[in-house]
Amino acid sequence: MSDSAAQSVLRRKLAPHRPPAMPGQQALLHMLAKTMPRDADDLLGLQLAVTGVEAGRISKSGLIAALHPTDLIFLMQSDPPAPGLCTLSAPLLAGLIEVQMSGRVSAADPPDRPPTPVDGIVASKIVDRWIATAKDEALAQEMPDCLPFARHVRARMLGGARNADLTLDPVDFTTLSITLDLADGARTGTLSFALPAATARHQPVCHNIADDFRAVLMDTKTGLSAVLARLPQTLRAVKALAPGDILDVPTTALGAVTLEDGNGRVLARGRLGQMGGSKAVRLSRPEGGAGVEADPAGFRDAGPADAPRRPPPAEPAAALPTLPDVEIPAATDPPDLPEVPGRPD
């Protein structure tokens, strides 16, 4: 192993451990990698790529100590007041200024000087655009808690670390550092956010709300109906049905069973048969291309012997009308008939 390779291995072993990735960090990286280059190209004609997103937590003293004199610092405000910081590193600031002044980004070292109010004005438009687009996209993807600045807006420029120290509250801060590659590697800078960390009781968890609902709904029980056939009947025939009656179901219905949800929407189609001594439905044609073909092992189609048929019951005779009560006289013996003349005895 060469000396340079050995030094590289030793350097990696001695390097401090990276902070653990926050939940949803990959989703946030994917989102910003899509929105930030698009906004930079649309607003400035700047080729830009997001190469990394790192989240963490830091104390106020650590945050102030990490600020560099060449950083451009914006105040982030919210309602209720919870001031935070938005910071642009010198290479990023220089690239944004160059592309707006000359239309290109150079590979020269950025100026070693504190930012001026003019620098803040030049950079503010694209920063506001990045923040607004990230909020809209996070809301559309139902993951606003992934953004520490979701409830903040960019305010005025702060003149260095001393003003930042006087402005911030003595609390811990949630940080988000976005590494940006400008003009195909001509410059690499960082856009950083530091916002007051929520208390443990109100600490937001970065998650996708749709995933939470999906996890709950997937365990929710739903009713499915296997419909063999639908038989139009008169109300009179329906009221005449009695236990033991057999409905005349067409043979073709055995191969046209539908699986329906509670609203009557057809989810799949199948065939009636038997399996393991019990009636069963084999799904053979999923509705709309969803699902897979069922395993037919052990399944036997239902035949005529499985579906005894009997003619439908005859309609009952019409009921006799109800007559009013009539007083019937008591029965009496009829009178004797008169004698017929000339009749022999």
Stockholm file with secondary structure:
# STOCKHOLM 1.0

chainA/1-345         MSDSAAQSVLRRKLAPHRPPAMPGQQALLHMLAKTMPRDADDLLGLQLAVTGVEAGRISKSGLIAALHPTDLIFLMQSDPPAPGLCTLSAPLLAGLIEVQMSGRVSAADPPDRPPTPVDGIVASKIVDRWIATAKDEALAQEMPDCLPFARHVRARMLGGARNADLTLDPVDFTTLSITLDLADGARTGTLSFALPAATARHQPVCHNIADDFRAVLMDTKTGLSAVLARLPQTLRAVKALAPGDILDVPTTALGAVTLEDGNGRVLARGRLGQMGGSKAVRLSRPEGGAGVEADPAGFRDAGPADAPRRPPPAEPAAALPTLPDVEIPAATDPPDLPEVPGRPD
#=GR chainA/1-345 SS CCHHHHHHHHHHHHSCCCCCCCTTHHHHHHHHHHHHHHHHHHHHCCCEEEEEEEEEEECHHHHHHHCCTTCEEEEEECSSCCCEEEEECHHHHHHHHHHHHTSSCCCSCCCCSCCCHHHHHHHHHHHHHHHHHHHHHHHHTTCGGGCTTTTCEEEEEECSHHHHHHHSCSSCEEEEEEEEEETTTTEEEEEEEEEECCCGGGCCCCCCHHHHHHHHHTTSCCCCEEECCCCCCCHHHHHTCCTTCCCCCCGGGGGCEEEECTTCCEEEEEEEEEETTEEEEEEEEEGGGCSCCCCCTTCEECCGGGSCCCCCCCCCCCCCCCCCCCCCCCCCCCCCCCCCTTCCC
#=GC SS_cons         CCHHHHHHHHHHHHSCCCCCCCTTHHHHHHHHHHHHHHHHHHHHCCCEEEEEEEEEEECHHHHHHHCCTTCEEEEEECSSCCCEEEEECHHHHHHHHHHHHTSSCCCSCCCCSCCCHHHHHHHHHHHHHHHHHHHHHHHHTTCGGGCTTTTCEEEEEECSHHHHHHHSCSSCEEEEEEEEEETTTTEEEEEEEEEECCCGGGCCCCCCHHHHHHHHHTTSCCCCEEECCCCCCCHHHHHTCCTTCCCCCCGGGGGCEEEECTTCCEEEEEEEEEETTEEEEEEEEEGGGCSCCCCCTTCEECCGGGSCCCCCCCCCCCCCCCCCCCCCCCCCCCCCCCCCTTCCC
//
